[in-house]
Amino acid sequence: MAVLDTPRILLIYTGGTIGMERDYTSGALRAFDFNNLLQQIPELRQVDCAIHSVAFAQPIDSSNMDLPHWKQLARLIGEHYDNFDGFVVLHGSDTMSYTASALSFMLENLAKPVILTGSQLPIGDLRTDAKENLITSIQLAALRENGLPLVREVCLYFEYKLYRGNRTTKVNTEHFEAFESPNYPALAVSGVHLKVRRELLWNPARKGVLKVHTSMDNRIGVLKLFPGMHPDWAATLLRNPGIKGMVLETFGAGNAPTASWLLEELRAAVGRGMHIVNVTQCIGGSVLMGQYETSSSLKDIPLIDGRDITSEAALAKLMYLLGAGVAQGSFKTIFETSLRGEMS
């Protein structure tokens, strides 16, 4: 579309704490009226953009976020893509990193900002973080350079920092600094000045028309290794014929016990066509298969090298590639390739 003089931002409310305000008479929480956004948050008038809003017919707690909701979000963005210059998705914090990761894969050739944000406290509370998160997310979504959106990827904004969405994980349930991006720096920091690190923004060589992918295959699972794990537990997951992909959360730099029963179960599962991704349990750092003896056997099986991808992004990427029908022979190579900046 022709870029308008004033950026048009679409606010999409899915649910969560940020969409609640407190009735000071009863103390109860009630839904915030986004139709009167400018009346209730007059500071937004200082942002040079036109704000429109849509909401899920039945807003949900983010713990109930599921594939149908991801598809609804992706379709909403696709349907309104030509009419808006940026999108801000209001989302509960508990599964925000999962949704940000999923949308990054579902929206191929994205050339506009999609920024997820939320809050730890309701928007009307005295010490709320909701207003700052909302206002700055809209401001970031409206940023342009040479007449085009500055940010062109799925991001997550929380407590003064803009992150690449598929690099984030929730790390705290009580602090306002609820999210971290352990293996990739913040794309922007909001202080006295709004500083965007342009060199960190996603700018793929291949560009094209937006493609919205909604075929996500959720026949996947997570197997977290722990000392003393019973063989039957691993076997139950790895032998399940309905599971097509598995995120294996290993120790340290991708290490696992060298017990023969575990290696045999993993090797047999891969032999049956299961795609198993080696991801570290650590908050930060990378899988380095083969660096230690306890990971050499995993490399030989061979498992997919998840390097520094988060578990959230690994799960979303498995769903995306399985849904896309990627051939068995090329699946490992494609997974180990960064598609949306999700891994180094």
N, C-alpha and C positions, 0 to 999 in steps of 0.2 A: 504494500500500500504506500501511497505518498505520505511521507512523514509530516504530521501536523505541527504547527507552530508551538502549540502547547501539548506536551506529552499526555496521553490518555492512559490511566492506570486502572486495571480491574482488580478489585479486592474480592477474594473468594474466601468465604467463611465456611469452614468445615465443622467447627466445634472447638471445644477446649476452654481453658480458663480465661484466655484473652477476650472471649466473647461474652463474659459475664460481668455484671455490675451488682453492687450490693444495695438492697433496699434498706436505707438507714433507719426506717421506722421499725421494720420487723427483723432486720439483720439477715434476711434470706437473700440468696443470690438469684438473679433473674437475667434473662437474655438481654444483651446490649442491642440497641436499635441502630443498626448500621445504615439505615435509610436516612437517619439524622446525624450522620457522622460529623459533618462540619459544624453543626450546631453544638454538639457535645464535646468536640475537640477542635476548638477554633484555631489552634496553632497550625492546623493543616492548611489554613488559608495562606500561610506564608510559603508553602511548597508550590512551586510553579508547575502545576499539573492539574488535570481534570480527573477526579476520582469517581468511579462507578463501582457498584458492589452487587454481588450475587451471593447466595448462601445455599447450602444443602437444605433440601426441604425438611429433613430431620437431622439437625446437627448432632454429632456424635462425640463421645469421649474418645480420645485418640487410642485408648486401649482396644477399642472396637474397630480400628482401622483395618480394612481387609482389601482383597483384590478388587471387588466391585467398586469400592470407594476410589482406589487408585485409577481405575478405568474412567470413572466419572470425572475425576479431576483432569486427567489427560485429555478427555474429550472436551471438557469445558474450555480448556486452554486452546485446543485445536479449533473449536468452533468460533472463538472470539479472537483468534490470533491476528487476523488482518485488521481488526478494528481497534486494537490497543497496542501501546508501545511497551508495556510491562505488566507483570502480574505479581500480586502479593497474596500468598496463601496463608490464612490464619488457621493454625493447627495446634492441637494439644502437644505438649512437649514430649510425652512419653515415647511416642513412635515417630517423632518428626524426622529423625535421621533415616529411618526406614523409608518413609515416604519421599524424602528428598532424593535418596539413592534410586528408588524405583522410577521416579519421574525423570531423572537424568537419563535413564536408558530408554524410557518410553517416548521421550521427545527428541527424536533424531533431527539433526540440523537446526537446533534451536538457535535463533539469532536475536532473542530478546530475553530480558531478565525474568526469571521465575524465582521469587524470593519467599521462602517459608519463614514464618516467625510465630511467636506465641508469647506466653508470659508465665511466671511462677505465681503471680497474684492477679486477681480480677482487675479489670480496667478501672473500676471506681474506687479501689482501696487507696488509703492514704499514701502508702509507700510502694504503690504498684510499679512494676517494671513494664507494664503493658503499653503505656503511652509512648515511651521512648522507643521501644521496639517497633511499634506500629509506625510512628512518624518517620523514623530513620529508614525503615524498610521501604516505605513509599518514596522517600527522597532518593534512595539508592536506585529504585526501579525507574525513576524518572530521569536519571543522569543520562546525558547524551554527549557525544563527541562527533564533530563533523556531521551533525544532523542524524546520527544513528545511535541506538542504545549503546552505552558504554559496557554494561554487563550483558553477556550473552550466554548465560548458563543457568542451571538450577543451583540456587544458593540457600544458605540458612543464615539468618541474622538473629543474634541474641546477645544482649548485654554488651553493646558497643563494638561488636565484631561481626564482620561478614565473612562467612566461610563457604568454600565449595561444599555443596550439600552432601555429595557422596563421599566426603572425607571426614564427616562428623560422627560423633557418638555422644550420647548423653552420659555425663559423669557425676552429676550431683542432683539430688532431689530437693535440696533446701536452699542452696545458694542461687543468686541471680545468674552467676556464671555457670549455667547448667550444662553447656556444651563445650567440647574441645575438638580441635582438628589436629590430632597428635602427629601426623606425618606430612602435613602441608600447611604453610603459613596462612594466616588470615588474609583475605583478599582486600579488606578495607577495615579501617579502625575509625570509630567515631569518637572524637574528643572535642576540643575547642574548634578544631578543623576536621572536616571529613576527608580522610586521606585514603585514596584508592591506589593500590599497588598494581598498576596496569600490567607490569611484566608477569604477574602471577595469574592474570585472567585467562580463561580458556579461550583459545583462538585456533581451532583446528584448521589444517590445511584444506581439507575438503569441505565445501559448503554447498548447500542446495536448499530445496524447498522443504519446509517442515514436514516430517513424517511422524504420525502418532501411532505408536505400537501399543495395542491393547491385548495381544495374545501372550499373556504371562502364565507360565506353567508352574504351579506351586507343588509339584510332586518332588519336594526336596526336604532336607532335614539338617539338623545340627548335631554333631557328636563332639561333646567337649570331653577331652581326656582328663582323667584325674587319677592320682595314686590310689591303688586298691580297687580299680574298676573291675567289676565282674565280667568275665568273658561273655556271658549270656546277654548282657545289656548291649554290648557292641554288636554282637551277632544278630540280635533282634532288629536293630536298625539297618545294618549292612546287608542282611539277607532279605529284607522286605522287597518283594518284586514290584511294588507300586512306587518305590522311591527311585528317581532318576538322577538326582544330584545330592551331594552332601558337602556341607562345610565342616571340615575337621579342625577343631580348635586345639592346637598343639601347644607344647610348652616352649617358652623362650623363642629362639630363632627357628622355630618349626620342628622341634624335636619331639620324639615319641618313645615310649618303651620299646625295647627290642624283643619283647616276648614273642615267641613264634606264633602263638595263637592270634595275636593282633595283626601281625604282618600278613599272615595267611588269610585272615578275614578281609583285610583291605585289598590284597592282591586278587582274591576271588571276586570281590565286588566290582573292581575295575574290569576284570575279565568278563564280567556279565554285562558291562556297558555302563556302570554307574560312574558319573563324573564326580570325583572327590577333590575338593580344593583345600590345600593346606594353608591355614590362617593362624597366626599367633594369637594366643590368649592375652598377650600383653597389650596394654593401652597404646603404647607407641613402639616403633621399631618395625623390623621386617623379617619375614621368613627367609632363611638362607639355607636351603636344602643342600646337604652335602658338606657343609662346613664342619659338622660334628658327626661322629659315628652314628649317633641316635637319629640322624635324619637322612643318612646315606641310603638306607633301605627304602625310605619313603620316595626318594628321588628315583630309585631303580624300579619301583612298582609299575608305572610312574604315576605319582599324584600330580595334580595341577598346582603350580607354584603361585600362591596368592600374594607373594611378596608383601607389600605394606598396605594391602586393601583391608578395610574394616569388615567385620562380620556382616554388618548391615548391608554394605555395598556388595559383598560376595553373594549374599542370599538374593539380592535384587538382580544381580548380573546372571546368576544361574537361572532364575525365573525367566529373564528376558531371552537368553540364548536358547533355552529349552523351548520357550514359546515360539521362537523364530525358526525352529526346526533345523538348527545348525547340524551339519553332518558329523557323525561320530569321529571321523578321521581328522577333522579340522577344529573340533571343539576345544581341545586343550590349547592349541596355538592362538585361537581367537580370544579365549578367556585370558590368556597371559599377555594379551595386547591391551593397552589402555585405550578404551573407546570414548570415554567422557572425562578423562583426567582423574579417574578413580584410583589409579595406582601409579607409582613412579617407574 
